[in-house]
C-alpha cells in the first residue's frame, strides 16, 4: 500500500489449505481461524521438531500495517484506497477498530 490502488489480479488469492499441504509434505503445520487459537499454535510451532507452517486466516480486505504506522504511510494507504479499492469502507472501518484497540488498555 505504497500509494498504489489494489491490483486484484495479483492480490486476490484462492483459498488453499497451506497447513494441510505442509503436513502432506512431511512438515508440521496448523491453521488458525480465530485469535484465541493463536497462542496455542505458536506453542506448537516453537515445540516442533521440524519446520512448521502457521497458517493464519485474516480479513483479506485489511492490509497489514506496521505496529507504529507513520503519517506518510497512513496517507499513502488512504490515497491508494481512494483510487477505487472495492473494499474501501471495510478497510477503513477495520483499520480504525484496530488502532482504537491499540490505544485501549488490555484486560
C-alpha positions as CSV (number, residue, x, y, z in Angstrom):
1,X,0.0,0.0,0.0
2,X,2.7,2.5,-1.0
3,X,0.1,4.7,-2.7
4,X,-1.0,2.3,-5.4
5,X,-4.5,1.1,-5.6
6,X,-5.3,-2.6,-5.2
7,X,-4.4,-4.8,-8.2
8,X,-7.0,-7.6,-7.8
9,X,-5.4,-10.0,-10.3
10,X,-2.3,-10.3,-8.0
11,X,-3.9,-9.7,-4.6
12,X,-7.0,-11.9,-4.6
13,X,-5.7,-15.4,-3.9
14,X,-7.8,-18.6,-3.9
15,X,-8.3,-20.3,-0.7
16,X,-5.7,-23.1,-0.3
17,X,-5.1,-25.4,2.7
18,X,-1.4,-24.4,3.3
19,X,-1.0,-26.1,6.7
20,X,-2.6,-29.3,5.3
21,X,-0.2,-29.2,2.3
22,X,2.8,-28.7,4.7
23,X,1.7,-31.8,6.7
24,X,1.4,-33.8,3.5
25,X,4.9,-32.8,2.6
26,X,6.2,-34.1,5.9
27,X,6.4,-30.8,7.7
28,X,4.3,-29.7,10.6
29,X,1.5,-27.1,10.4
30,X,-1.7,-25.7,11.8
31,X,-4.4,-23.5,10.5
32,X,-5.6,-20.7,12.9
33,X,-9.0,-19.3,12.2
34,X,-9.7,-17.3,15.5
35,X,-7.4,-15.1,17.5
36,X,-7.9,-17.3,20.6
37,X,-6.2,-20.2,18.8
38,X,-3.0,-18.2,18.1
39,X,-1.1,-18.7,21.4
40,X,-1.5,-22.5,21.2
41,X,-0.4,-22.5,17.6
42,X,2.7,-20.6,18.4
43,X,3.5,-23.0,21.3
44,X,3.1,-25.9,18.9
45,X,5.4,-24.2,16.3
46,X,8.2,-23.5,18.8
47,X,8.0,-27.0,20.2
48,X,8.0,-28.7,16.8
49,X,10.9,-30.9,15.8
50,X,10.6,-29.9,12.1
51,X,9.8,-26.9,10.0
52,X,6.4,-25.6,11.0
53,X,3.9,-23.7,8.9
54,X,1.5,-21.4,10.8
55,X,-1.5,-20.6,8.5
56,X,-3.4,-17.6,9.9
57,X,-6.8,-16.8,8.4
58,X,-7.2,-13.0,8.3
59,X,-9.6,-10.4,6.8
60,X,-8.3,-10.1,3.2
61,X,-9.7,-6.6,2.9
62,X,-7.5,-5.2,5.7
63,X,-3.9,-4.5,4.7
64,X,-1.2,-5.4,7.3
65,X,0.0,-2.3,9.0
66,X,3.3,-1.8,10.9
67,X,2.8,-1.5,14.6
68,X,3.8,2.2,14.6
69,X,2.5,3.5,11.3
70,X,3.9,6.8,10.2
71,X,1.8,9.7,8.9
72,X,3.3,9.2,5.4
73,X,2.4,5.5,5.4
74,X,-1.2,6.3,6.6
75,X,-1.5,9.0,3.8
76,X,-0.2,6.6,1.2
77,X,-2.6,3.9,2.2
78,X,-5.6,6.3,2.2
79,X,-4.7,7.7,-1.3
80,X,-4.4,4.1,-2.6
81,X,-7.8,3.2,-1.1
82,X,-9.3,6.4,-2.5
83,X,-8.2,5.3,-6.0
84,X,-11.2,3.0,-6.1
85,X,-10.4,0.0,-3.9
86,X,-13.5,-2.2,-3.9
87,X,-13.1,-2.8,-0.1
88,X,-12.6,0.8,0.9
89,X,-15.3,1.0,3.5
90,X,-14.5,-2.3,5.1
91,X,-10.7,-1.5,5.2
92,X,-11.2,1.9,6.8
93,X,-13.7,0.6,9.5
94,X,-11.4,-2.4,10.4
95,X,-8.3,-0.3,10.5
96,X,-9.9,2.3,12.8
97,X,-11.1,-0.5,15.1
98,X,-7.6,-2.0,15.3
99,X,-6.0,1.4,16.0
100,X,-8.6,2.2,18.7
101,X,-7.9,-1.2,20.3
102,X,-4.2,-0.5,20.3
103,X,-4.9,2.6,22.4
104,X,-7.1,0.8,24.9
105,X,-5.5,-0.9,27.9
106,X,-5.6,-4.7,27.6
107,X,-7.6,-6.7,30.1
